[in-house]
Amino acid sequence: MKKTIALISFILCTTTRLVAQQDQFLEDSIERLESSRKYLLLVAEMMPEEKYDYKATAESLSFSENLMHIGFALDWHSQSLLGGREARVYQTDTVFKPAHKTKGEMMARIDQTFTEAIALLQDFDPKALDEHLDYFGLDRSKRQICMLLADHITHHRGQMLVAMRLNGLTPPRYVLYQ
């Protein structure tokens, strides 16, 4: 009987610690997305609208394409991979294409996409972080998808910062966790 009680106590304690760690992971992910949103919107605001079509090279995405690609990927990773909604198709999607959109419309779309991703993570079941899915032929956990969100935003925002520099603008100062 004592062994059974000890085993049950051990399992409950371990499970409680694991759930607490997963909750903290989600809280940290949300904080990072909130900071990333502020920084990305500041970058988008600083670039003059007439420079939104600027490309560092012919093969590069333009400033606006990078901005909207961040939105598309944030939506796809959060709403479809984490949330289970049917995925948008990048080639035919118009919500995240910069064509016929003003700077203000693009910024509003990005802001709304961050709001939706953060809301999803706020309601996300921490136990689901350990669920696995196929990610371009790779086995990835939903926790890894959360980490990829921040990594992908940083990658494309970096390209936007280079475009700003090449246009004689000084990007906003970097602050940790953006």
PEJOJO-V860767 format. One record per backbone hydrogen bond with DSSP energy under -0.5 kcal/mol. CO is the residue of the C=O (numbers start at 1). NH is the residue of the N-H. Records with the same first field share a line. If there is no record, write none. Layout:
CO: NH  NH
This chain:
1: 5
2: 6
3: 7
4: 8
5: 9
6: 10
7: 11
8: 12
9: 13
10: 14
11: 15
12: 16
13: 17
14: 18
15: 19
16: 20
17: 21
18: 22
19: 23
20: 24
21: 25
22: 26
23: 27
24: 28
25: 29
26: 30
27: 31
28: 32
29: 33
30: 34
31: 35
32: 36
33: 37
34: 38
35: 39
36: 40
37: 41
38: 42
39: 43
40: 44
41: 45
42: 46
43: 47
48: 51
49: 52
51: 54
52: 64
54: 63
57: 60
62: 66
63: 67
64: 68
65: 69
66: 70
67: 71
68: 72
69: 73
70: 74
71: 75
72: 76
73: 77
74: 78
75: 79  80
76: 80  81
77: 82
78: 83
79: 85
80: 84
88: 90
89: 92  93
94: 97
98: 101
102: 106
103: 107
104: 108
105: 109
106: 110
107: 111
108: 112
109: 113
110: 114
111: 115
112: 116
113: 117
114: 118
115: 119
116: 120
117: 121
118: 122
119: 123
121: 124
124: 126
125: 128
126: 129
127: 130
128: 131
129: 143
131: 142
133: 135  140
134: 136
135: 138
138: 135  140
140: 133
141: 145
142: 146
143: 147
144: 148
145: 149
146: 150
147: 151
148: 152
149: 153
150: 154
151: 155
152: 156
153: 157
154: 158
155: 159
156: 160
157: 161
158: 162
159: 163
160: 164
161: 165
162: 166
163: 167
164: 167  169
165: 168
169: 171
